[in-house]
Amino acid sequence: MKKTFYISVILPLKLDWEALYYVEAEELTLGQRVKLSFASRVYIAIISNIYTERPVTKFKILPVIELLDTDDIISVQQLKLWRFLSEYYMCTIGEVYKCAYPSHKNRAEQQYKRKQQRISEKRKKDIDKLSLQISRLQVRQQKKQNNIDSVKSLSKKSILIAQNNKISQEIESKKLILQSMYDDFQNNTLDLSHYDIHLSESQARAEQEILEHFDKSDICLLNGVTGSGKTEIYSSLAHRYLSKSQNVLYLVPEILLTNQLESRLLRIFPSQLLTYHSQKSESYRQEVIYKMKNSNYVLLGTRSSIFLPFNNLGLIIVDEEHDSSYKQEQIKPYYNARDVAVYLSKIYSANIVLASASPSLESLYNVSVGKYMQVNLSTPYYKVAPTYIELIDIKKERKKNAMRGLFSLRLIDAINECIKEGHQVLLLKDRRGYSPMLQCSNCSYIVRCPNCHVNLRYHKDSNKLLCHYCGYKAEYSPVCPQCSQSAIDTLGAGTQKLEEQAKVIFPQAKIARMDSDTTVLSQQLKDNLQAFERGDIDILLGTQMLTKGLDFPNLRLLAVIQADSLLAQDDFRADERALQLLEQFKGRGARRGGESHFIIQSLNISHPIYQQVLGLRNGMLYDLLKERRLFNYPPYTRMIKLIVKDADKDRLCYMANQLSLSISDKLSSFAANSIIVPAYSPLIDKIAGEYIMNIRVTLERNSFLHKNKAYLQHLVSSFERKYKYSAHIFIDVDPM
């Protein structure tokens, strides 16, 4: 019998309140979806609260349009995660819903359900047809058996027995087919027979330490040198949890890493491995969600995987935990998947391993205060000689006329020698495209994006000028738009120019480039990696994606071209990131034995970061921690960036300064020792037609932090209402 229920719902909108509706139903479930009308538009909303009596409100409570099925409810754990994201990252729960459950996902779900229904109906028909065939064969078999029993002639009896045996074989064959049809699309049997991981003594010791730490704390930091075999430890841990019928989430920062890891993990977990990231089709991702509900799994995914409907989650692995790619910077909430994974582990009472060869300062800080436990793995899996590291001073090389474009003669000799010996080379250049800047040699005009305050970059392979921020495109022309002279020069270099020069200097070598221009499709990415792994490519060059977790057995020489650009960042994290990137890149070489050679070409070879990489200076990450403490930077404080955007520059300046004054006056007296940096323009102060100003707020990490953040959010919301300035202010907690 249907009853009237009153419900609060979460809409995919920026609302700081939850709308009330009523619905006629026999029963309701928290997290169930409903179709309803709000502000003359139809939305899919999520039930967040259920009331049996009408709540007190002065507003009219409207009915929902439709109560959707209960197959795909948002679980209590998911709702808890959404509320955490809303509170911690200072946004509305509707914005979290929009990020976690985009509108196209609803459409894809419906399409997937219709597809599954068609498949299910066809399978049922096939099963019924096969069952009928088996029944008819069994009737024939019984008749044959009756004839066998009644016939007296031995020759006739032997013929009937042979015929009956043939019918029996046919029945058994069809029964096997029928059973496989019943088992189709899901495999509820946990098969770990393919498990074949042999840990070294140091790996086994590290795994045992992790398990012992889990008795005291749910969070463990695995600090393992590159090539130490952390992946084998993850696999062994995953096997332990799967054998207890607990599921595993394995996070990686980039799609690139899932491609190589997927093939490795499939050999160990052929029926349990699921892969989830944005380059997979919507129908494939829906099938992954379906399988998650019906089987044990190891889910390999990127940051968006944290929003999936987990069940019985026992272990979370966050590989390359230091990587900034875990930070979502495109849409709200601006979350860091590493930190969210830690909270996710608490929701599911799961254990979590954060792992890196160069841990983030945040994780090292959490170890120092006892929040995380730490396990060190300092022994490479294979016996390898120490990497030979060489710094090449580009200034000196130029004076000696020992540079050929981007290559020093010393680097050219090293590459030739490496290829001659049958080994492979990896070259790193942190900018894609051909040239990052075009300037007129006659009037000094610089070609810039009309929508952003950035230079347009020249992409020679398409002969186009591109903006890497808003996507603006224009045809390349050597004619200056200001003085009309054919005097436009390309300045600087990107990966395309590096590739062009490499092909001239090494004409016999097989060369490939890997950056976001050449790996738009997942298959292109796989093809490049597999070709390099097979040895079909001698020199692979590309951007920072090459530094992350890749494993090539024949790689011996690695070189960073124009390394100083890694350090020339207007960011207090620049040194930390540069050190992590160089250490990660260095670790790609000679991982299976042999010697590797690591070359850094730089204008400033005495920089402390290079000295740390050389091993002449130890413990630099801890030195950076001391600096952070001295200057009140994270992780000793919490930083929040208020980003104000407006197409009208004058209005932006006025509003940003008013907001800054409003916050300074009120927050300073409310939150002790808070630091407010007044409104300022960032280095790139216009993107996609909108001007940008930032306000930086630093709060103490203490018991009042949550309260102080809530008050800051209240001040911003009040400002938006007072000045009718919504959709212009964005809050970024823990900005990268």
N, C-alpha and C positions, 0 to 999 in steps of 0.2 A: 504493500500500500504506500502510495506516494505521500510525502510530507513536504512542508515548506521549510527550506533551510535558508538562512541568511549567511552570506559569505563576504569576506574581504578578499580582494584579488590583487595580484601583481600584474600591472600592465607594462608593456615594453616602451615606457615613456619616462621622461625625467619628471617624476612626481615624488614629492617628499611625504606623501600620504597614500593610503591604499583604499581604493573605492569600494563601496558597499553595493551588493546586488542580492537578489533572491532567486532561488531555483526550486522547482518542484521535482523531487526525486525520492526513490526508496532509500537510498543511502549515498553518502558522499565520502570522498577521500581527500585528505590534505595533499596538495600537489597536483590534483586533477585539473585538466584543462577545460575551459569553457569558452564558447564563442559569445561575444557580447558587443553591444554598441556603446561607444564612448565618444562624446563630442562629435556626433554624426558620422563616425567612422567605425568600421567593424574590426575588432581585434581578437586575437587568441590570448586569454589571460590565464593566470595560474591561481588556484585557490590557496590562500595563505592562512585563512582562519575560517572556522565553521561555527555558526551560532544557531541554536534551536529557537531562541526568542529574538524578536526584533530589537536590534541595538538602538540606543537613544541617539537620534540625529535629527537635525532640522531640515535635512535634504530628503528629497523623494528617492526611495529605493526602487530601482528598475529591475525588471526580470532579465535573466540572461537569454540569449537567442537559442543556444543549444549547449547541452552538456555532452562533452566529448567522451570517448571511451576511456576505460581505465587501464588500457594496455601500456600506455606510455606516460605514466604519472611522474612528476618530479618528486624524487624521494625526499624523506625528511632530512637525510644527510646532505643532499644537494641544496635544499632550502637553507640549511644551516650554513653551508659554504657561501651561498649568495649573500646572506645577511652579514657574514664576516667580511666579505669583499666590499659590501656597501659601507660598512662602518670604518674599516681600516683604510680603504682608499678614498673615502670621503665623497661618495657619489650616491645616487639613489639606487634602490634595489631594482627599479625598472630598467636602469641602464645596465645593470649586471645581467638581468634577464635577456635584454636585447643582444648582449655580447655572447652569453652562454647558449642562447637558443634563438639564433637569427631567423627572420621570417622565412627564408628559403629552406630552412630545416623543416619547418612545418609542412611545406609543399612536398619536400623530398620524402618525408615520412608517409604522407598520403600516397604518393606514387609507389613507394616501396611496399606499402600495405596492399595496394591494388595488385602489384606484381606478385607478391607472396600469395595473395588470394587466388590469382589465376594459376599459379604453380601448384598450390595446394589442391585446387579443384581438379587439375589435370592428373596430379599424383593419385588422388582418391579414385579417379576413374581407372587409371592404370592398375592400381592395387585391386580394385573390385574385379577388373577384367582378369587379372592374373589369379586371383583367389578362385574365380569361377572355373578357370582352366584347371587349377589344381583339384578342385572338387570333382570335376568331370573325369579327370585322370584317376582319382581315387575310386570312383564308381567303376570305371573300366578295370582297374586293378582287382577290385573285389570280385567282379564277374569272372575274370581270368582265374582267380584263385579258386572260385567255385568249380570252374571247368577242370582245373588241375585235380581237384579232390575227387571229381566224378569219373574222369577218364581212366581207362585201365591200360591202354596201349602205352608202353614205355617211350616209344619214339614220339608219339603225339604229346605225351606229358613233358618230355624234354623241350619240345618246340614251344609249348605253352609257358613253361618255366622261363625260357630265354626271353619270350615276349614280355612276361610279367616283370622280369628284372630290368628290362629296358624302360618299362613304364615307371618302375620305382626310381631309376636314375633320373628320368625326366622330372618326376615329382620333386625329388631332392634338389635338383638344379633350379627349378622354379621357386622352391621355398627359399633358397639362398638369395635369389633375385628379389623376392618379396621382402625378406628381412632387410636387405640393403636399401630398399625403397622406404621402409619404415624409418631407417636410420638417417635418411638423406637430410641434408641441411643442418644437422646438429650431431655432435659426437659427444655424448655425455660420459664416455668411458675415458678415464684419465690414463693415457698411455705414456709412460716415461721410459720406455724400453730403449729409446734412442739416446738417452742421456749418456754422454761419454766425455767427461771433463776430468782431466788429471791435473790437480793443483801441485805446484812446486812446494817445497818446504816453507818458503817465505809466504806464499799465497795462502797455504793451509793455516799457517800461524795467524795471518791477518784476518782470515775468515773466522777463526776461533775467537780472536779478540773482539771482533764485531759482535758475535753471538753472546759473548760474556758481557759486553757493554750493554746489550739490549736487556739484560736482566736489571740494569740500573737506570737506563735512560732509553727512550724510544728513538733518539736521534744520534747518529754517528757520522763523523766526518772521516772519510778515507782519503788520506793525503798520500797518493802513490805516484812515484816518478813515471814519466812517460815510458811506455814499453814494459811496465811491471806486470801487466796482465790483469788489470782491474776488471775487464770484461769477463774473464773466466771466473773471478770471484762473484760477480753479479749473477752469472749463470748458475753457479753452485748454490748460491743463496736462494735464487728463484726456484731451483729444483727442490730445496728443502721445504719451501712454503707450499709449492704445488702438491708435494707428497702429503701435506696436511690439509689438502683441499682448500688452501687459501690462494687468492689471486695476487698478481704482481703488476705494478705500474712501473714502467721503465721509461723515464723522460730523457730526451736528448734535446739540445738547443736548436739544431738545424735539421731540415728535411734531408740535407745531404748525408748526414750521419745515419739516418734510418735506412738508406739504400744499401750501404755496405753491411751494417749490422743485421739487417733483415736476413740476408743470405747466410750469415754466420749462425744466427740464432735458430733459423729454420732447421739446421742440421741437428740441433739439440732438442728443440721443442716443435717438431713438425706439425702437430695437431693442436698445440696450445697457443702458438704465436699469432697475435693480431697486431696489425699496423694501422695507425690513425694519424693523418695529417692533412693539410689543406690541398695537397696535390692529388689526393685520392678523390675519386668521384663521389657525389652525394649518395648514390645508390650503394657504392662499396662501403661507405662509412655507416650507412644505415644497417647494412648486413653485419658490420662489426658490432654495433650496439645490440643487434638481435642475438648474436653469438655470445656476447657478454652475459646475457640473461640466462643462457642455457648450458654453459660449459665453464670449466676452469681455463684460465688464460694467463699469458704474459702479454700485457699490452705495451707495445713499443710506440711512443708518440712524442709529438712536440708539445709546446705549451698549452694549446687549446684542449689537450687530452684531460686536463684537470676537471673539466666540466662534464665528463662522461658519467653515466649512471653505474658506478661501481657497486659490487656486492662482495661481501666476505674478503675485503682487501686486507692482505696481511703484510705486504712489503712494498715500499716505494723506493726506487733508485733514481737519483738525480745525477746524471753523468755530466761532467764539465760544469759543475755547479757555479763556477765563477763567471760563466759566459753571459754577456749583456743581452744576448738574443732571447733570454728567458723573460725579458721585460717587454710587455705590450705597450707600445707608444703611439698606436694609430687611433684606437677608439677607447672610450671609457668602459670599464675601469682600467687605469694604467697600472696593471698588476704585474708583479714579478712571480712567475710560475714556480721558481725555487721556493720562495717564501710561502706561497699558497700551498705548495706540496707539504710543507711542514705542518701547516694547520690541517690539511686534509688527513694527514697521518693521525692527528689527534681525534678527528671526527670518527674515524674508522678503527681507532685503537690499533693502528698499524705501526710497524717499525719503518724507519727511513734511513737510507744511506745517501749522504751527500758526498760526491767524489770529484777529485780534481788533482792534477799534477801541480797546480798553482792556485790554491784555494783563495776565495775572495776574502778581503779584509773583514767583512761582516761575519763570515764563518769562523775565522781565526779569533775574532773578538768573542764570539759565542762560546768557543772552546775555553778561552781564558777566564770567562766568568762562570764556567761550569754548566752552561746550558746544553752544550753538545759534548759528547765524548769523541776522542780522536784516536785513530789508528794510522800508523805510518807504514808505508810499503816502499822501501828505498832500494830494493834489489830488482833489476830488470829480469824479466822471465827468461830471456835468452842471454847467454854470455856474450856481451858486446864490449868492444874497446871503447874507451871514452871518446866522445865526439870531439873532433879537431875543430876548434873555433878560430875563425880568422876575421879580423876587422880590417877593412880596406878604406883608407882615407881618400875620399874622392878629390879633395882639394889638392893633395900631393900628386895624385894620379894625373889630374888635369895639367898641372905644372910640368909634368914629365911627358906630356902628350901621350899618356897611356890609357886614354879613354876612347872607346869606340861607341859613340852614342851613349846608351845607358849602361854599357858593359865596360868594366875595367879589363885591361889585358890579362891581369891575374885571374879574374873570374873566367874569361874566355878559355885560358889554358886549363883551368880546373874542369870546366864543362867538357872540353875536348877529351881530356884524359879519362874522365868518368865514362863517357859514351864509348870510348875506345876499349875500355875494360868490360863493356857489356852491361853497365849499370845505368840507372835513370836519374834524372834531375828534376827538381821542383823549384820554381822561381816565384817569389811573392812580390806583388806590386799592389798597393792598397787602393788604387783608383782604377775604375773601369773606363772604357771608352778609349779614344785615341789621344785626345788632348783636353785637359781641364780648363783651358783658357784660350780665347782668340782675341788678338789685339791688332789694331791697325798700326803699321810701322810709320805711317805718314802723319796721322793726327792723334795717335795714342788712344783712340776709341776702343773700349772693351765691349764685346758682344755679351749682353746680359739677357736674362729671361724677362719678358714683359710683365710676368705675374709674380715674380719672386726677386729678392735682392741677392741673386747668385749669378755666377757666370754660366752661360750655356756651354755644354761640353760637346766636342766634335767626335762623332762616331763615324769613322772612315768607311767601315764595311757597308753602311747604309747611306753614306754621304749626307748625314743629317746632323743638325744641332739639337741636342736634347737637354731638357731640364730634369735633373735627377730628383727634384722635389715635387713638382706638380705635373710632370709628364708632358709639358709643352714641347712641340716639335717644329722644326723649320728646316727648309732646304739649305744646304751649305752653299755659300757664295764667297769667292775671294774679294768681292767688291765691298768696300766699306760703306755702310748705310749713312754715315755722317759726311765723309768727304768725297765719296763716289770714286775713290782710287782703288785699283786692284792691289791692295796692300795688306790684306788680312793675313796675319801669321798665326800658326798654331804654337802655343807655348806650353811647356810642361809635357808630361807623358802619362798615359794610362796603359792598361793591359794590351790594347790593340796595337799601340806603338811598340811596346815591348815585344809583342809577337812578330810584328813586321821586321824589327831589327834582328831578332833571333833567327828568322828564316834566311836573312841575308848573311849573317855571320856563320851560321851552321847549316849550310845548304843541304848536307847529306842527312841531317837529323830529322826524325819524325816529330813534329811539334804540334801541340794542341793547347787551346786556351780554355780556361774554365772560370767564368764569372756569371753574374746574373743575366748577361746578354746572351750567353751561349747555352744556358741551362734553364730556359723558360719552362721546358717540359721535363717532367720527371724522367721520361725515357732517355732524353738527351743526357741527363745527369748520369744515369746508370751506364749508358754506353761509354761515356768518357772514362768513368772510373774503372769499368771492366776492361777497356782497351789498355789503360795504363797498368792495371794489375797483370794483364796477360803479357805485357812487355811490348805491345804494338806501338807505344809512344815512348820516345826518348826523353823529351823535355815537355813537362806539363807546367804551364804558367797560369797564374790567376790571382784573385783577390783573397781576402781573409778566410773565405770558405775553405781554402786549402789547409788551413792550420788546425782544423778541428777533427781530432779523433780518427783520421784516416790511417790505414795500415797497408803499406806496400812493401813486400819483402825485398825487392831489388833496388829500392831507393837508397842512394849513397850521398848525393850532393844536394844541399839546400842553400838557397841564396835569397837574401832580402835586398831588393833594389830600392834605393832612395829611402832608407829606413827612418830618416829623420822625420818624415811626414807622420809616422806613428806617434811621435812625441809632441808634434806641434798642434796640440789640441787645447782649446780654452776650457779646461775642465780639471777640477782637483783630483779626478780619478785617472788622468792621462798616464802618469808613470806606472800606476798599478796595471792598467790595461795593456800598456806596451810591454811590460815585463811578462805578463801572463801570455800574451800573444807570441812573443819571441820564444819563450820556454816551450809552449805548445808546438810551435813550428819546428823548433830544433828537435823535438822528440819524434818527428815523423821519420827520421832517417835511421837506417840499419837496425830496424826493430827485431829482425830475425837472426841477428849475428853479423859479424863483419865490422868494418869501420865506416863512420859517416863524417862528412865534412860540411861544416856550417859556416857560410860566409855572410857577413853584414857589410854592405857598402854604405858609408855615412860621411857626412861633412863634419861630424863632431864625435870622433871615436872615443873621447874621454868621458862621455856622458855616464853618470853612475849606473844607469840601466844596463848599458853594454858591459860595464865592469862586473855587474852582478851575473850576467849571462856567461861571461868569461870565467867566472868563479873566483875573481880577484876580490870580490866583496860579497860577504854572506849575510843572510838575514835581512835583506832589504825590505821585504814585506813587513817585518816587525818594526823596521825604522819608519816606514810609511805610517804604520799604526800610531807610533809615537807622535808623528807630525799631526795626524788627524786629531789626536787628543789635545795637543797644544793649541790648535786653531779652532777647536769646537766643531769639527766636521764629523759626519757619520763615519763609523758606527757608534761613536760616543754620544751623538745627538740624533734627533730625527729631523730630516730636511723635507720641507714641503714647498713646491714651486706653484705659484699661481700664475697661470698663463692667460693673458688677456689678448683677444684678437678682434680686429675690426677693419672693415674695408675703408673706413674714414679715419685717416691718420690723426687729424686734430681731435676728433671725438675720442679716439683711443688714448691719446696722451692725457686728455682731461680725465677720463674715466679711470685709467690706471693709476693716476696720481691721487685721485679722490679715494679710490679703494685702498691705496697704500696708506694714506693719512688716517682713514677710518680704522684700519686694522692696527696701525701703530698706536693710536690713542687708547684703544680699548683692550687689545691683547696684551700690551706691555704691563698693564696693571693687573690683568687677570692671570697671566702665565709668567711666573717669576723666571728671570734670566732668558726670556725669549729674545731672539734677535730677528729684526725685520730689516731686510735690505730693500730700500725704496724702489719704486718702479724704474726699470732700466730696459734698454733695448738690447736683445741678444745679438750675437755676431751676425746671424741671418735673421733680419728683422721684418722680412716680408716673404710669405709663402702662399702660393695659389691665390693671389689677389688680396690677401689679408695681412695687415701690419700686426706686429707682435711686440708686446712688452711683458716682462716678467717681474714678479715680486717674490723674493725668496724669504721664507720663514724658517727659522731654526728653533726647535723646542727641545727641552731637556728630556732625557730618557729617565723618567721616574714614575711614581705611582699616579701622578696627575696627567700623564701624557694623553690617555684616552679622553679625559675630560677637556683638556686644552684643545685637542683636535676637534672635538665636537663643538666647542665654542667658536673656533676659527671657522668651521663650516657654517655655523649659525650666522656669523658676521658676514660671510660671503653671500649667503642666501638673502639676508636682510638687505644688503646692498643691491642685489639684483632686483628685489621687489621695489625698493625705494626709487631706483633710477630706471626701472623697467628695462633692465639690461641683461636679461637671461640669454643663454646660448652664446655668450661672448667670453665667459670666464670658465677656465678649466683648471682642476686641481690635480696636480701630479705629486703623489706621496712617494718618497724615496726615489727622486728622479735620478736617471742614469746620465 
